[in-house]
Amino acid sequence: MKIVFYNTSSSVMENRKLSLLYPKRAELWDGLAAQYPEHEICFVATKGGDILMDADNGGELPRPKNVQYVLTEVTDSADQIVDIIAAQKPDVVMGISTGNYPIDWNFINDAVIAEKLREKGIRTIAHPVSTAMAFYDKWRSSMALRYYGFKVAKSIFVHNDQFWAEQVVGNIKCNIYKEYILYRVSQFNYPVIIKETVSAGSIGIQTADTFEEAAAILTSENNKSDVIVEELIKGEDFSAEVYGADGVYHVSYPIRLYMGDSTPFAGATDSFQSVKFGPITSEKYHVKELRETLLKMAKDYQFGGGANLDLMFKDGEWYVIEVNPRFSGLTNTVAGIMDRNPLITYAEGIFGGPKEDFSDPANLKYVLNFKIRKIDEETFKKIGERKSVKHMYLSVSQYGEKLSEYFEVVIGGFATGEELLAELKSIAEEFPDAVSENTIKNTAYLVEQCK
C-alpha cells in the first residue's frame, strides 16, 4: 500500500539555515518507514514552510533514506496540490497540519485539500472543513464548545467594523453596538483577557484588571481587529492531545503546564521558566471523565489525524480554553509519554489506532518539556547524547511583546517523577549555564503536587 502524508503552509522562511534539532526530521520519517516496512511512504509538503522536515541549508535538504519527499511551492493552489498528491497514486492519504505565524490557519487549507481528494475517490484522513473552521476563529471555537456542553470562559465577541461604525458612516451620532459591548463588558468578573480572534499563540493578548482598563483598550485607536473579551479563569493549566480517525481515537492523559508565580494570563506558556510535566493520572483531577469528554468531542467533530487542546482545571471542573486541530508544540512531549516517534501517533489513525494500550498508565513514561538558554553546537550535541533526551530543538517564541530564542528540550523514559527530577538535576549540574533554578524548582513542585 502506498501512503501519502501531506502538509501545507502559507508562510515560508527565506534563506533558512540547518536548525539544531534532535532527532533530525529525516530520522523520524525513516523511523516511521521502519514501523511499516511493507508500505511505501511519501511526504508532500510546502518547501521551506513546515516543521516536519529539516530546514533547508543552502538548498541541500536532509532527506530520509526510505521516504520520498515531494515539495510544493507556497503559491500552489489547493487544486494544484491535489493534483500533485493524486499523481503519486496513493492508496490512502493523511494530512498532518502544522501551525503558522502570525495567523494559525494551515489546517483549513489541508481540510479543503482532503475534501477535494475524497471527491476524486481517494481515501483521505484529515479534519473536515467544518471542524477546521469551527476551531480557526477563537469566537467560533467558544460557541462550538459551548454548544456541545463543554465549560468555557464567559466571553463576548467584538466586531471591529461595527465597534467603529461611526468612523465610516457619517450620520451615526451614537454607536449603539459599542454601547452594548461596553455595557456587557462592565458586567464581567475581572480580570479579563482581550485577544484577537485569529492570531497565533499569545500574539496580541492583553489583560485588564478593571472595566476601566478594558474599556480603554477597546476604545484605543490601536484596536483595529476583531477581538473577544473573556473572563480569566484562574486555575491549573493543562494540555492534552487526541489522535485517530473514523471514530477510533486515542486521548492522551493530560500534561500539566506550570510557570510558578510568573503566569500573567491563561494560556501563556512561552516563558523561559515554563515546564510541562506528565502524564497526570491522579483521579483528583477527574482524568477519566476528562478523557471521556474529549473522546466525545473527537467523535462529534470527526477528527482526522491529531488535535491539541488547552485546558484549565478549576474548583473540580475542567474548562476547554482552545482547540488546535494540528500538530502542536506539545506533540513531541505527548509522544514521549508513549515513548515513541510522534509521526507514528498520527499514522496509526490509518490502521485503526495504536496496538498498545496507552490508556493503561502502566504503559506510560514520565516526561518533562523545559527550555534552556541558547547554547553552542558542541554543548547541544553533548546534551542530545544523553539517553533521556527525546527531542531538542532551537525555537523562537513571542511572550507579550518580547521575542526570545531558546532550546526546547523533552526528556523522558522515567517510571517515576522522582527519577525524572533526578535526571533534570544531573543535566543542570553538568551544564549549569543552561538550566535555570526556576526550571528545577517548578519541576519539583509538579512532581510532588501531581501525585
Secondary structure, DSSP 4 states (H G I P E B T S, - for coil): -EEEEEE--S---TT-----EES-HHHHHHHHHHHSTTSEEEEEEETT--SSSPPPBTTB----SSSEEEEE-TT--HHHHHHHHHHT--SEEEE-----SSB--HHHHHHHHHHHHHHTT--EES--HHHHHHHHSHHHHHHHHHHTT-----EEEE-HHHHTGGGT-TT-SS-HHHHHHHHHHHTS-SSEEEEESSBSTTTT-EEESSHHHHHHHHTSTT--S-EEEEE---SEEEEEEEEEETTEEEEPPPEEEE-TT---STT---STT-EEEE----GGG-HHHHHHHHHHHHHHTT--EEEEEEEEEETTEEEEEEEE-S--TTHHHHHHHTTS-HHHHHHGGGGTS-SS-TTSGGG--EEEEEEE----HHHHHHHHTSTTEEEEEEEEEEETTEEEEEEEEEEEEESSHHHHHHHHHHHHHH-TTTS-HHHHHHHHHHHHHT-
